[in-house]
Amino acid sequence: ELLTDDAIAVTEDELAHVFESSYGIFNGPSRQVAGLKYMPFRARWLACERWHPNQVSTMLPDGSYQVDVPYGEACAFITAYDSFGEFLSHEQNSDL
């Protein structure tokens, strides 16, 4: 079926806000930040991971790795959480 309605003009900034502001496959604005702290055993390896362009990452003095990742839906984070969860020593500010 050929539609006769005009397309809606959307700016690149509007698209980025919907499709790039939160982690994972679920689109929409970030509503929370997952604060994840990983044990020193995997810290160096996980520090090379880039989950989101706006993540904030820090190597801590004890050798652990802290990463704060914005997300919109908790289920989007489950795969990454499950993959590295055994090396997770602390989480904060999230409903994971």
MARFIVEX-765636 format. One record per atom (N, C-alpha, C, O, CB): residue number from 1; atom name; y, z, x. Coordinates in Angstrom, 1 decimal. Atoms other than C-alpha are relative to their C-alpha. Glycine has a CB too. Layout:
N
+-----+------+--------+--------+--------+
| seq | atom |  north |     up |   east |
+-----+------+--------+--------+--------+
| NUM |   CA |      Y |      Z |      X |
...
+-----+------+--------+--------+--------+
***
This chain:
96
+-----+------+--------+--------+--------+
| seq | atom |  north |     up |   east |
+-----+------+--------+--------+--------+
|   1 |    N |   -1.2 |    0.0 |    0.8 |
|   1 |   CA |    0.0 |    0.0 |    0.0 |
|   1 |    C |    1.2 |    0.0 |    0.9 |
|   1 |    O |    1.4 |    0.8 |    1.8 |
|   1 |   CB |    0.0 |    1.2 |   -1.0 |
|   2 |    N |   -1.3 |    0.1 |   -0.8 |
|   2 |   CA |    3.4 |   -1.0 |    1.4 |
|   2 |    C |    1.0 |    0.9 |   -0.7 |
|   2 |    O |    1.3 |    0.7 |   -1.9 |
|   2 |   CB |    0.4 |   -1.5 |    0.1 |
|   3 |    N |   -1.0 |   -0.9 |    0.5 |
|   3 |   CA |    6.0 |    1.7 |    0.9 |
|   3 |    C |    1.4 |   -0.7 |    0.1 |
|   3 |    O |    1.6 |   -1.5 |    1.0 |
|   3 |   CB |    0.0 |    1.3 |    0.7 |
|   4 |    N |   -1.3 |    0.6 |    0.0 |
|   4 |   CA |    9.5 |    0.7 |    0.0 |
|   4 |    C |    1.1 |    1.0 |    0.4 |
|   4 |    O |    2.3 |    0.6 |    0.6 |
|   4 |   CB |    0.4 |   -0.5 |   -1.4 |
|   5 |    N |   -0.9 |   -1.0 |   -0.4 |
|   5 |   CA |   11.2 |    4.0 |    1.0 |
|   5 |    C |    0.4 |   -0.2 |    1.5 |
|   5 |    O |   -0.5 |   -0.6 |    2.3 |
|   5 |   CB |   -0.5 |    1.4 |   -0.3 |
|   6 |    N |   -0.4 |    0.1 |   -1.4 |
|   6 |   CA |   13.2 |    4.0 |    4.2 |
|   6 |    C |   -0.6 |    1.2 |    0.8 |
|   6 |    O |   -0.9 |    2.3 |    0.2 |
|   6 |   CB |    1.6 |    0.1 |    0.1 |
|   7 |    N |    0.5 |   -1.1 |   -0.8 |
|   7 |   CA |   11.8 |    6.1 |    7.1 |
|   7 |    C |    1.1 |    1.0 |    0.3 |
|   7 |    O |    2.3 |    0.7 |    0.2 |
|   7 |   CB |   -0.5 |   -0.6 |    1.4 |
|   8 |    N |   -1.0 |   -1.1 |   -0.3 |
|   8 |   CA |   13.5 |    9.4 |    7.9 |
|   8 |    C |    0.3 |    0.0 |    1.5 |
|   8 |    O |   -0.6 |    0.0 |    2.3 |
|   8 |   CB |   -0.6 |    1.4 |   -0.5 |
|   9 |    N |   -0.4 |    0.0 |   -1.5 |
|   9 |   CA |   15.4 |    9.4 |   11.2 |
|   9 |    C |   -0.1 |    1.4 |    0.5 |
|   9 |    O |    0.3 |    2.4 |   -0.1 |
|   9 |   CB |    1.5 |   -0.5 |    0.1 |
|  10 |    N |    0.3 |   -1.3 |   -0.6 |
|  10 |   CA |   14.3 |   12.2 |   13.4 |
|  10 |    C |    0.4 |   -0.1 |    1.5 |
|  10 |    O |   -0.1 |   -1.0 |    2.2 |
|  10 |   CB |   -1.5 |    0.5 |   -0.2 |
|  11 |    N |   -0.4 |    0.1 |   -1.4 |
|  11 |   CA |   15.8 |   13.0 |   16.8 |
|  11 |    C |   -1.1 |    0.5 |    0.9 |
|  11 |    O |   -2.1 |    1.2 |    0.4 |
|  11 |   CB |    1.3 |    0.9 |    0.2 |
|  12 |    N |    1.0 |   -0.5 |   -0.9 |
|  12 |   CA |   13.8 |   13.7 |   19.9 |
|  12 |    C |    0.0 |    1.5 |    0.1 |
|  12 |    O |   -1.1 |    2.1 |    0.3 |
|  12 |   CB |    0.2 |   -0.6 |    1.4 |
|  13 |    N |   -0.1 |   -1.5 |    0.0 |
|  13 |   CA |   15.0 |   17.3 |   19.9 |
|  13 |    C |   -0.7 |    0.6 |   -1.2 |
|  13 |    O |   -1.4 |    1.6 |   -1.0 |
|  13 |   CB |    1.5 |    0.5 |    0.0 |
|  14 |    N |    0.7 |   -0.5 |    1.2 |
|  14 |   CA |   13.7 |   17.8 |   16.4 |
|  14 |    C |   -1.5 |   -0.2 |    0.1 |
|  14 |    O |   -2.3 |    0.7 |   -0.2 |
|  14 |   CB |    0.5 |   -0.8 |   -1.3 |
|  15 |    N |    1.5 |    0.2 |   -0.3 |
|  15 |   CA |   10.3 |   16.3 |   17.4 |
|  15 |    C |   -0.5 |    1.0 |    1.0 |
|  15 |    O |   -1.6 |    1.6 |    0.8 |
|  15 |   CB |   -0.2 |   -1.4 |    0.5 |
|  16 |    N |    0.4 |   -0.9 |   -1.0 |
|  16 |   CA |   10.1 |   18.5 |   20.4 |
|  16 |    C |   -0.1 |    1.4 |   -0.6 |
|  16 |    O |   -1.0 |    2.1 |   -0.2 |
|  16 |   CB |    1.0 |    0.0 |    1.2 |
|  17 |    N |    0.0 |   -1.3 |    0.6 |
|  17 |   CA |   10.9 |   21.6 |   18.4 |
|  17 |    C |   -1.3 |    0.2 |   -0.9 |
|  17 |    O |   -1.9 |    1.3 |   -0.8 |
|  17 |   CB |    1.2 |    0.2 |   -0.9 |
|  18 |    N |    1.2 |   -0.1 |    0.9 |
|  18 |   CA |    8.0 |   20.9 |   16.0 |
|  18 |    C |   -1.3 |   -0.2 |    0.8 |
|  18 |    O |   -2.3 |    0.6 |    0.6 |
|  18 |   CB |    0.0 |   -1.1 |   -1.1 |
|  19 |    N |    1.3 |    0.3 |   -0.7 |
|  19 |   CA |    5.4 |   19.5 |   18.5 |
|  19 |    C |   -0.2 |    0.6 |    1.3 |
|  19 |    O |   -1.3 |    0.6 |    1.8 |
|  19 |   CB |   -0.1 |   -1.5 |    0.1 |
|  20 |    N |    0.1 |   -0.5 |   -1.4 |
|  20 |   CA |    6.2 |   21.1 |   21.8 |
|  20 |    C |    0.4 |    1.5 |    0.2 |
|  20 |    O |    0.3 |    2.0 |    1.3 |
|  20 |   CB |    0.8 |   -0.8 |    0.9 |
|  21 |    N |   -0.5 |   -1.3 |   -0.2 |
|  21 |   CA |    7.5 |   24.6 |   21.2 |
|  21 |    C |   -1.0 |    1.1 |    0.1 |
|  21 |    O |   -0.8 |    2.1 |    0.6 |
|  21 |   CB |    1.0 |    0.3 |   -1.1 |
|  22 |    N |    1.1 |   -1.0 |   -0.1 |
|  22 |   CA |    4.2 |   26.4 |   20.9 |
|  22 |    C |   -1.2 |   -0.5 |    0.6 |
|  22 |    O |   -1.5 |   -1.7 |    0.6 |
|  22 |   CB |   -0.3 |    0.6 |   -1.4 |
|  23 |    N |    1.2 |    0.3 |   -0.7 |
|  23 |   CA |    0.9 |   26.5 |   22.7 |
|  23 |    C |   -1.0 |   -0.5 |   -1.1 |
|  23 |    O |   -1.1 |    0.0 |   -2.2 |
|  23 |   CB |   -0.5 |    1.2 |    0.7 |
|  24 |    N |    1.2 |    0.4 |    0.7 |
|  24 |   CA |   -2.1 |   24.6 |   21.3 |
|  24 |    C |    0.2 |   -1.2 |   -0.9 |
|  24 |    O |    1.2 |   -1.9 |   -0.9 |
|  24 |   CB |   -0.4 |    1.1 |   -0.9 |
|  25 |    N |    0.1 |    1.2 |    0.9 |
|  25 |   CA |   -3.0 |   22.0 |   18.7 |
|  25 |    C |    0.8 |    0.2 |   -1.3 |
|  25 |    O |    1.0 |   -0.8 |   -2.0 |
|  25 |   CB |   -1.4 |   -0.4 |   -0.2 |
|  26 |    N |   -0.7 |   -0.2 |    1.3 |
|  26 |   CA |   -1.2 |   23.6 |   15.8 |
|  26 |    C |    1.5 |   -0.1 |    0.3 |
|  26 |    O |    2.1 |    0.6 |    1.1 |
|  26 |   CB |   -0.3 |    1.4 |   -0.6 |
|  27 |    N |   -1.4 |    0.2 |   -0.3 |
|  27 |   CA |    2.4 |   22.4 |   15.6 |
|  27 |    C |    0.9 |    1.0 |   -0.8 |
|  27 |    O |    0.4 |    1.7 |   -1.7 |
|  27 |   CB |    0.3 |   -1.4 |   -0.5 |
|  28 |    N |   -0.9 |   -0.9 |    0.6 |
|  28 |   CA |    5.4 |   24.3 |   14.6 |
|  28 |    C |    0.7 |    0.9 |    1.0 |
|  28 |    O |    0.3 |    0.9 |    2.2 |
|  28 |   CB |   -0.6 |    0.9 |   -1.1 |
|  29 |    N |   -0.7 |   -0.8 |   -1.0 |
|  29 |   CA |    7.8 |   26.7 |   16.2 |
|  29 |    C |   -0.8 |    1.2 |    0.5 |
|  29 |    O |   -1.7 |    1.7 |   -0.3 |
|  29 |   CB |    1.3 |    0.6 |   -0.7 |
|  30 |    N |    0.7 |   -1.2 |   -0.5 |
|  30 |   CA |    6.6 |   29.6 |   18.4 |
|  30 |    C |    0.5 |    1.2 |   -0.8 |
|  30 |    O |    1.7 |    1.3 |   -1.1 |
|  30 |   CB |    0.3 |    0.2 |    1.5 |
|  31 |    N |   -0.3 |   -1.2 |    0.7 |
|  31 |   CA |    6.5 |   32.8 |   16.5 |
|  31 |    C |   -0.3 |    1.3 |    0.8 |
|  31 |    O |    0.2 |    2.4 |    0.5 |
|  31 |   CB |   -0.8 |    0.1 |   -1.3 |
|  32 |    N |    0.4 |   -1.1 |   -0.9 |
|  32 |   CA |    5.0 |   35.1 |   19.2 |
|  32 |    C |   -0.1 |   -0.5 |    1.4 |
|  32 |    O |   -0.1 |   -1.6 |    1.7 |
|  32 |   CB |   -1.2 |    0.7 |   -0.5 |
|  33 |    N |    0.3 |    0.2 |   -1.4 |
|  33 |   CA |    4.5 |   35.4 |   22.9 |
|  33 |    C |   -1.2 |    0.8 |    0.4 |
|  33 |    O |   -1.2 |    2.0 |    0.2 |
|  33 |   CB |    1.2 |    0.3 |    0.9 |
|  34 |    N |    1.1 |   -0.7 |   -0.4 |
|  34 |   CA |    1.1 |   36.2 |   24.2 |
|  34 |    C |    0.2 |    0.5 |    1.5 |
|  34 |    O |    0.5 |   -0.3 |    2.4 |
|  34 |   CB |   -1.3 |   -0.9 |    0.0 |
|  35 |    N |   -0.2 |   -0.6 |   -1.3 |
|  35 |   CA |    1.5 |   38.6 |   27.2 |
|  35 |    C |   -1.4 |    0.3 |    0.6 |
|  35 |    O |   -2.0 |    1.2 |    0.1 |
|  35 |   CB |    0.9 |    1.2 |    0.0 |
|  36 |    N |    1.4 |   -0.1 |   -0.6 |
|  36 |   CA |   -1.7 |   38.2 |   29.3 |
|  36 |    C |    0.1 |    0.4 |    1.4 |
|  36 |    O |    0.8 |   -0.2 |    2.2 |
|  36 |   CB |   -0.8 |   -1.2 |   -0.2 |
|  37 |    N |    0.1 |   -0.4 |   -1.4 |
|  37 |   CA |   -2.5 |   40.0 |   32.5 |
|  37 |    C |   -1.4 |   -0.1 |    0.5 |
|  37 |    O |   -2.4 |    0.4 |   -0.1 |
|  37 |   CB |    0.5 |    1.5 |    0.2 |
|  38 |    N |    1.4 |    0.3 |   -0.5 |
|  38 |   CA |   -5.5 |   38.8 |   34.5 |
|  38 |    C |   -0.2 |    0.8 |    1.3 |
|  38 |    O |    0.7 |    1.0 |    2.1 |
|  38 |   CB |   -0.2 |   -1.5 |    0.2 |
|  39 |    N |    0.4 |   -0.8 |   -1.2 |
|  39 |   CA |   -7.4 |   40.7 |   37.2 |
|  39 |    C |    0.2 |   -0.8 |    1.3 |
|  39 |    O |    0.2 |   -2.1 |    1.2 |
|  39 |   CB |   -1.5 |    0.4 |   -0.2 |
|  40 |    N |   -0.2 |    0.7 |   -1.3 |
|  40 |   CA |   -6.8 |   39.9 |   40.9 |
|  40 |    C |   -1.1 |   -1.0 |    0.3 |
|  40 |    O |   -0.8 |   -2.0 |    1.0 |
|  40 |   CB |    0.1 |    1.0 |    1.1 |
|  41 |    N |    1.2 |    0.9 |   -0.4 |
|  41 |   CA |  -10.3 |   38.3 |   41.2 |
|  41 |    C |    0.3 |   -1.4 |   -0.4 |
|  41 |    O |   -0.1 |   -2.3 |    0.3 |
|  41 |   CB |   -1.2 |    0.5 |   -0.7 |
|  42 |    N |   -0.3 |    1.4 |    0.5 |
|  42 |   CA |   -9.1 |   35.2 |   39.2 |
|  42 |    C |    1.5 |   -0.3 |    0.0 |
|  42 |    O |    1.9 |   -1.4 |   -0.4 |
|  42 |   CB |   -0.5 |   -0.2 |   -1.4 |
|  43 |    N |   -1.5 |    0.2 |    0.1 |
|  43 |   CA |   -5.3 |   35.5 |   39.6 |
|  43 |    C |    0.4 |   -1.2 |    0.7 |
|  43 |    O |    1.2 |   -2.0 |    0.2 |
|  43 |   CB |    0.7 |    1.2 |    0.6 |
|  44 |    N |   -0.5 |    1.1 |   -0.7 |
|  44 |   CA |   -4.9 |   32.9 |   42.3 |
|  44 |    C |   -0.4 |   -1.3 |   -0.7 |
|  44 |    O |    0.4 |   -2.3 |   -0.8 |
|  44 |   CB |   -0.6 |    0.0 |    1.4 |
|  45 |    N |    0.5 |    1.2 |    0.8 |
|  45 |   CA |   -7.0 |   30.3 |   40.3 |
|  45 |    C |    0.8 |   -0.2 |   -1.3 |
|  45 |    O |    1.2 |   -1.3 |   -1.6 |
|  45 |   CB |   -1.5 |    0.2 |   -0.3 |
|  46 |    N |   -0.7 |    0.1 |    1.3 |
|  46 |   CA |   -5.3 |   31.1 |   37.0 |
|  46 |    C |    1.5 |   -0.3 |    0.2 |
|  46 |    O |    2.1 |   -0.9 |   -0.7 |
|  46 |   CB |   -0.2 |    1.3 |   -0.8 |
|  47 |    N |   -1.5 |    0.3 |   -0.3 |
|  47 |   CA |   -1.8 |   30.9 |   38.6 |
|  47 |    C |    0.2 |   -1.5 |    0.0 |
|  47 |    O |    1.4 |   -2.0 |   -0.1 |
|  47 |   CB |    0.4 |    0.6 |    1.3 |
|  48 |    N |   -0.1 |    1.5 |    0.0 |
|  48 |   CA |   -2.5 |   27.1 |   38.9 |
|  48 |    C |    0.0 |   -0.6 |   -1.4 |
|  48 |    O |    0.3 |   -1.8 |   -1.6 |
|  48 |   CB |   -1.1 |   -0.6 |    0.9 |
|  49 |    N |    0.1 |    0.5 |    1.4 |
|  49 |   CA |   -3.0 |   26.8 |   35.1 |
|  49 |    C |    1.4 |   -0.1 |   -0.6 |
|  49 |    O |    2.2 |    0.7 |   -0.4 |
|  49 |   CB |   -0.9 |    0.9 |   -0.8 |
|  50 |    N |   -1.3 |    0.2 |    0.7 |
|  50 |   CA |   -0.1 |   25.4 |   33.1 |
|  50 |    C |   -0.3 |   -0.2 |   -1.5 |
|  50 |    O |   -0.7 |   -1.3 |   -1.9 |
|  50 |   CB |    0.8 |   -1.2 |    0.6 |
|  51 |    N |    0.3 |    0.1 |    1.4 |
|  51 |   CA |   -0.6 |   26.2 |   29.4 |
|  51 |    C |    1.1 |   -0.4 |   -0.8 |
|  51 |    O |    0.9 |   -1.0 |   -1.9 |
|  51 |   CB |   -0.5 |    1.4 |   -0.4 |
|  52 |    N |   -1.2 |    0.3 |    0.8 |
|  52 |   CA |    2.9 |   25.7 |   28.2 |
|  52 |    C |    1.2 |   -0.2 |    0.9 |
|  52 |    O |    1.3 |    0.6 |    1.9 |
|  52 |   CB |    0.3 |    1.1 |   -1.1 |
|  53 |    N |   -1.2 |    0.2 |   -0.9 |
|  53 |   CA |    6.2 |   24.3 |   29.8 |
|  53 |    C |    0.9 |    1.2 |    0.0 |
|  53 |    O |    1.7 |    1.4 |    0.9 |
|  53 |   CB |    0.7 |   -1.2 |   -0.5 |
|  54 |    N |   -0.9 |   -1.1 |    0.1 |
|  54 |   CA |    8.0 |   27.5 |   28.7 |
|  54 |    C |   -0.7 |    1.3 |    0.4 |
|  54 |    O |   -0.2 |    2.4 |    0.1 |
|  54 |   CB |    0.6 |    0.1 |   -1.3 |
|  55 |    N |    0.7 |   -1.2 |   -0.4 |
|  55 |   CA |    5.4 |   30.0 |   30.0 |
|  55 |    C |    0.8 |    0.7 |    1.1 |
|  55 |    O |    1.4 |    0.0 |    1.9 |
|  55 |   CB |   -1.4 |   -0.2 |    0.4 |
|  56 |    N |   -0.6 |   -0.8 |   -1.1 |
|  56 |   CA |    6.7 |   32.8 |   32.3 |
|  56 |    C |   -1.2 |    0.7 |    0.7 |
|  56 |    O |   -2.0 |    1.4 |    0.1 |
|  56 |   CB |    1.0 |    1.1 |   -0.6 |
|  57 |    N |    1.1 |   -0.5 |   -0.8 |
|  57 |   CA |    4.3 |   33.6 |   35.1 |
|  57 |    C |    0.5 |    0.8 |    1.2 |
|  57 |    O |    1.5 |    0.5 |    1.8 |
|  57 |   CB |   -0.9 |   -1.2 |    0.5 |
|  58 |    N |   -0.3 |   -0.9 |   -1.1 |
|  58 |   CA |    4.3 |   36.4 |   37.7 |
|  58 |    C |   -1.2 |    0.4 |    0.7 |
|  58 |    O |   -2.2 |    0.9 |    0.1 |
|  58 |   CB |    0.9 |    1.1 |   -0.5 |
|  59 |    N |    1.0 |   -0.7 |   -0.8 |
|  59 |   CA |    2.0 |   37.4 |   40.5 |
|  59 |    C |    0.5 |    1.4 |    0.3 |
|  59 |    O |    1.6 |    1.6 |    0.8 |
|  59 |   CB |   -0.3 |   -0.8 |    1.4 |
|  60 |    N |   -0.4 |   -1.4 |   -0.1 |
|  60 |   CA |    2.1 |   41.2 |   40.5 |
|  60 |    C |   -0.4 |    0.6 |    1.4 |
|  60 |    O |   -1.3 |    0.1 |    2.0 |
|  60 |   CB |   -0.6 |    0.8 |   -1.1 |
|  61 |    N |    0.3 |   -0.6 |   -1.3 |
|  61 |   CA |    2.1 |   43.5 |   43.6 |
|  61 |    C |   -1.5 |    0.4 |    0.2 |
|  61 |    O |   -2.0 |    0.4 |    1.3 |
|  61 |   CB |    0.9 |    1.2 |    0.2 |
|  62 |    N |    1.4 |   -0.4 |   -0.1 |
|  62 |   CA |   -1.5 |   44.6 |   42.8 |
|  62 |    C |   -0.9 |   -1.2 |    0.1 |
|  62 |    O |   -2.1 |   -1.0 |    0.1 |
|  62 |   CB |   -0.4 |    0.9 |   -1.2 |
|  63 |    N |    0.8 |    1.2 |   -0.1 |
|  63 |   CA |   -2.7 |   41.0 |   43.0 |
|  63 |    C |   -0.4 |   -0.6 |   -1.3 |
|  63 |    O |   -1.0 |   -1.7 |   -1.4 |
|  63 |   CB |   -1.2 |    0.3 |    0.8 |
|  64 |    N |    0.3 |    0.5 |    1.3 |
|  64 |   CA |   -3.0 |   40.5 |   39.3 |
|  64 |    C |    1.0 |   -1.1 |   -0.4 |
|  64 |    O |    2.0 |   -1.2 |    0.2 |
|  64 |   CB |   -0.1 |    1.1 |   -1.1 |
|  65 |    N |   -0.8 |    1.1 |    0.4 |
|  65 |   CA |   -1.4 |   37.6 |   37.4 |
|  65 |    C |    0.4 |    0.3 |   -1.5 |
|  65 |    O |   -0.4 |    0.4 |   -2.3 |
|  65 |   CB |   -0.7 |   -1.3 |    0.1 |
|  66 |    N |   -0.6 |   -0.2 |    1.4 |
|  66 |   CA |    0.9 |   38.1 |   34.3 |
|  66 |    C |    0.5 |   -1.4 |   -0.4 |
|  66 |    O |    1.3 |   -2.0 |    0.3 |
|  66 |   CB |    1.1 |    1.1 |    0.0 |
|  67 |    N |   -0.6 |    1.2 |    0.6 |
|  67 |   CA |    1.6 |   35.1 |   32.1 |
|  67 |    C |    0.3 |    0.3 |   -1.5 |
|  67 |    O |   -0.5 |    0.8 |   -2.2 |
|  67 |   CB |   -1.1 |   -1.2 |    0.1 |
|  68 |    N |   -0.5 |   -0.1 |    1.3 |
|  68 |   CA |    3.6 |   35.1 |   28.9 |
|  68 |    C |    0.1 |   -1.4 |   -0.6 |
|  68 |    O |    0.9 |   -2.3 |   -0.1 |
|  68 |   CB |    1.4 |    0.7 |   -0.1 |
|  69 |    N |    0.1 |    1.4 |    0.5 |
|  69 |   CA |    2.9 |   32.0 |   26.7 |
|  69 |    C |    0.4 |    0.1 |   -1.5 |
|  69 |    O |   -0.2 |    0.8 |   -2.3 |
|  69 |   CB |   -1.5 |   -0.5 |    0.1 |
|  70 |    N |   -0.4 |    0.0 |    1.4 |
|  70 |   CA |    4.7 |   31.2 |   23.4 |
|  70 |    C |   -1.1 |   -0.8 |   -0.8 |
|  70 |    O |   -1.6 |   -1.8 |   -0.3 |
|  70 |   CB |    1.4 |   -0.7 |   -0.1 |
|  71 |    N |    0.9 |    0.7 |    0.9 |
|  71 |   CA |    2.5 |   30.2 |   20.5 |
|  71 |    C |    0.4 |    0.3 |   -1.5 |
|  71 |    O |    1.1 |    1.2 |   -1.8 |
|  71 |   CB |   -1.5 |    0.5 |    0.2 |
|  72 |    N |   -0.3 |   -0.1 |    1.4 |
|  72 |   CA |    2.7 |   29.7 |   16.8 |
|  72 |    C |   -1.2 |    0.5 |   -0.8 |
|  72 |    O |   -1.0 |    1.4 |   -1.7 |
|  72 |   CB |    0.4 |   -1.4 |   -0.6 |
|  73 |    N |    1.2 |   -0.4 |    0.7 |
|  73 |   CA |   -0.9 |   30.2 |   15.6 |
|  73 |    C |   -1.0 |    0.6 |    1.0 |
|  73 |    O |   -1.3 |    0.0 |    2.0 |
|  73 |   CB |   -0.6 |   -1.2 |   -0.8 |
|  74 |    N |    1.0 |   -0.7 |   -0.9 |
|  74 |   CA |   -3.3 |   32.7 |   17.2 |
|  74 |    C |   -1.2 |   -0.8 |    0.2 |
|  74 |    O |   -1.8 |   -0.8 |    1.3 |
|  74 |   CB |   -0.3 |    1.4 |   -0.6 |
|  75 |    N |    1.3 |    0.8 |   -0.2 |
|  75 |   CA |   -6.3 |   30.4 |   16.6 |
|  75 |    C |    0.2 |   -1.1 |    1.0 |
|  75 |    O |   -0.8 |   -1.6 |    1.6 |
|  75 |   CB |   -0.4 |   -0.6 |   -1.3 |
|  76 |    N |   -0.2 |    1.0 |   -1.1 |
|  76 |   CA |   -4.7 |   27.9 |   19.0 |
|  76 |    C |   -0.3 |    0.5 |    1.3 |
|  76 |    O |   -0.6 |   -0.2 |    2.3 |
|  76 |   CB |    1.5 |   -0.6 |   -0.1 |
|  77 |    N |    0.1 |   -0.7 |   -1.3 |
|  77 |   CA |   -5.0 |   30.4 |   21.8 |
|  77 |    C |   -1.5 |    0.4 |    0.2 |
|  77 |    O |   -1.8 |    0.8 |    1.3 |
|  77 |   CB |    0.9 |    1.2 |    0.1 |
|  78 |    N |    1.4 |   -0.6 |   -0.1 |
|  78 |   CA |   -8.7 |   31.4 |   21.1 |
|  78 |    C |   -0.8 |   -0.7 |    1.0 |
|  78 |    O |   -1.5 |    0.0 |    1.8 |
|  78 |   CB |   -0.7 |   -0.2 |   -1.4 |
|  79 |    N |    0.8 |    0.7 |   -1.0 |
|  79 |   CA |  -10.3 |   28.7 |   23.3 |
|  79 |    C |    0.4 |    0.5 |    1.4 |
|  79 |    O |   -0.5 |    0.8 |    2.2 |
|  79 |   CB |    0.2 |   -1.5 |   -0.2 |
|  80 |    N |   -0.4 |   -0.4 |   -1.3 |
|  80 |   CA |   -8.2 |   29.6 |   26.3 |
|  80 |    C |   -0.3 |    1.5 |    0.2 |
|  80 |    O |   -0.8 |    1.9 |    1.3 |
|  80 |   CB |    1.5 |   -0.2 |    0.2 |
|  81 |    N |    0.3 |   -1.4 |    0.0 |
|  81 |   CA |   -8.6 |   33.3 |   25.5 |
|  81 |    C |   -1.5 |    0.2 |    0.3 |
|  81 |    O |   -1.8 |    1.0 |    1.2 |
|  81 |   CB |    0.4 |    0.7 |   -1.3 |
|  82 |    N |    1.5 |   -0.2 |   -0.2 |
|  82 |   CA |  -12.4 |   33.0 |   25.3 |
|  82 |    C |   -0.4 |   -0.5 |    1.4 |
|  82 |    O |   -1.3 |    0.1 |    2.0 |
|  82 |   CB |   -0.7 |   -0.8 |   -1.1 |
|  83 |    N |    0.4 |    0.5 |   -1.3 |
|  83 |   CA |  -12.6 |   30.9 |   28.5 |
|  83 |    C |    0.3 |    0.9 |    1.1 |
|  83 |    O |   -0.4 |    1.0 |    2.1 |
|  83 |   CB |    0.8 |   -1.3 |    0.2 |
|  84 |    N |   -0.5 |   -0.8 |   -1.1 |
|  84 |   CA |  -10.7 |   33.4 |   30.6 |
|  84 |    C |    0.0 |    1.5 |   -0.4 |
|  84 |    O |    0.4 |    2.4 |    0.4 |
|  84 |   CB |    1.3 |   -0.4 |    0.5 |
|  85 |    N |   -0.1 |   -1.4 |    0.5 |
|  85 |   CA |  -11.1 |   36.6 |   28.5 |
|  85 |    C |   -0.7 |    1.0 |    0.8 |
|  85 |    O |   -0.3 |    2.2 |    0.9 |
|  85 |   CB |   -0.6 |    0.0 |   -1.3 |
|  86 |    N |    0.7 |   -1.0 |   -0.8 |
|  86 |   CA |  -13.6 |   38.2 |   30.8 |
|  86 |    C |    0.8 |    0.5 |    1.2 |
|  86 |    O |    0.5 |    1.6 |    1.8 |
|  86 |   CB |   -1.4 |   -0.5 |    0.4 |
|  87 |    N |   -0.8 |   -0.4 |   -1.1 |
|  87 |   CA |  -11.0 |   38.3 |   33.5 |
|  87 |    C |    1.4 |    0.6 |   -0.4 |
|  87 |    O |    2.2 |    0.9 |    0.4 |
|  87 |   CB |    0.3 |   -1.2 |    0.9 |
|  88 |    N |   -1.2 |   -0.5 |    0.6 |
|  88 |   CA |   -8.3 |   39.6 |   31.2 |
|  88 |    C |    0.0 |    1.5 |    0.1 |
|  88 |    O |   -0.9 |    2.2 |   -0.3 |
|  88 |   CB |    0.2 |   -0.4 |   -1.5 |
|  89 |    N |    0.0 |   -1.4 |   -0.1 |
|  89 |   CA |   -7.2 |   43.1 |   32.0 |
|  89 |    C |    0.9 |    0.7 |   -1.0 |
|  89 |    O |    0.9 |    1.9 |   -1.2 |
|  89 |   CB |    0.4 |    0.4 |    1.4 |
|  90 |    N |   -1.0 |   -0.6 |    0.9 |
|  90 |   CA |   -4.4 |   43.6 |   29.5 |
|  90 |    C |    0.6 |   -1.2 |   -0.9 |
|  90 |    O |    0.9 |   -2.3 |   -0.4 |
|  90 |   CB |    1.1 |    0.8 |    0.7 |
|  91 |    N |   -0.8 |    0.9 |    0.8 |
|  91 |   CA |   -2.7 |   41.8 |   26.6 |
|  91 |    C |    1.0 |    0.8 |   -0.8 |
|  91 |    O |    0.8 |    2.0 |   -1.1 |
|  91 |   CB |   -0.9 |   -0.8 |   -1.0 |
|  92 |    N |   -1.1 |   -0.7 |    0.7 |
|  92 |   CA |    0.5 |   42.7 |   24.8 |
|  92 |    C |    0.7 |   -1.0 |   -0.9 |
|  92 |    O |    0.7 |   -2.2 |   -0.7 |
|  92 |   CB |    1.0 |    0.6 |    0.9 |
|  93 |    N |   -0.8 |    0.8 |    0.9 |
|  93 |   CA |    2.7 |   41.4 |   22.0 |
|  93 |    C |   -0.7 |   -1.1 |   -0.6 |
|  93 |    O |   -0.1 |   -2.2 |   -0.8 |
|  93 |   CB |    1.2 |   -0.5 |    0.7 |
|  94 |    N |    0.7 |    1.1 |    0.6 |
|  94 |   CA |    0.1 |   39.3 |   20.4 |
|  94 |    C |   -1.0 |    0.5 |   -1.0 |
|  94 |    O |   -1.4 |    1.7 |   -1.0 |
|  94 |   CB |   -0.8 |   -0.8 |    1.0 |
|  95 |    N |    0.9 |   -0.4 |    1.0 |
|  95 |   CA |   -2.3 |   39.3 |   17.5 |
|  95 |    C |   -1.4 |   -0.7 |    0.3 |
|  95 |    O |   -2.2 |   -1.0 |   -0.6 |
|  95 |   CB |    0.4 |   -0.4 |   -1.4 |
|  96 |    N |    1.3 |    0.7 |   -0.4 |
|  96 |   CA |   -5.2 |   37.7 |   19.5 |
|  96 |    C |   -1.2 |    0.9 |   -0.2 |
|  96 |    O |   -2.3 |    0.4 |    0.1 |
|  96 |   CB |    0.1 |   -0.5 |    1.4 |
+-----+------+--------+--------+--------+
***
